[in-house]
Amino acid sequence: MSTRLSAGRVPAIYKFIEAHQSQHSVEMMCRLLEVNGRLLLRG
């Protein structure tokens, strides 16, 4: 599966992780969503 993120998917994933970071680790969510956490931390 490709690990490239479409421009439209990044904001949605970021919001999801931000909303759930008190319940789950960011690393675990990134692994389950198949994203590289470093891409989301750029800004």
N, C-alpha and C positions, 0 to 999 in steps of 0.2 A: 504494500500500500504506500502511496506517495505521502511524504511528510511535509510537502509544500502546502502552505496555507493560503487560501484565497483572501483577498483584501476584505471581503464581506464577512468572512468567518472569524477573523482575528478579534474584532470588537466584541462579538458575541461570546467567544471563549474567554476573553479577558473579564467580561462582566460576570460570567458564570463562576470563574475561579475566585474573583473578588467577593462575590456573594456567599461562597461556601468555604472560604479559607479558615473560618473559625471551626468548621466541622471536620475538614479533611486537610491534609498537607497539600501544599501547592505541587510538590514533586509527584505525589500520587495522582492528583487530578491530571497533571500534564501527561503522565505515563498512560493513564486510562484514555485520555482524549487524543493520544498519539501526537502530542505537540512538544516542541522544544521550549522549555520555560524561558530560555534566554531570549527567544524571539518576542515573547510577551513582555519582557521587562524593559525592552528598548522603548525610549519615548522622549 
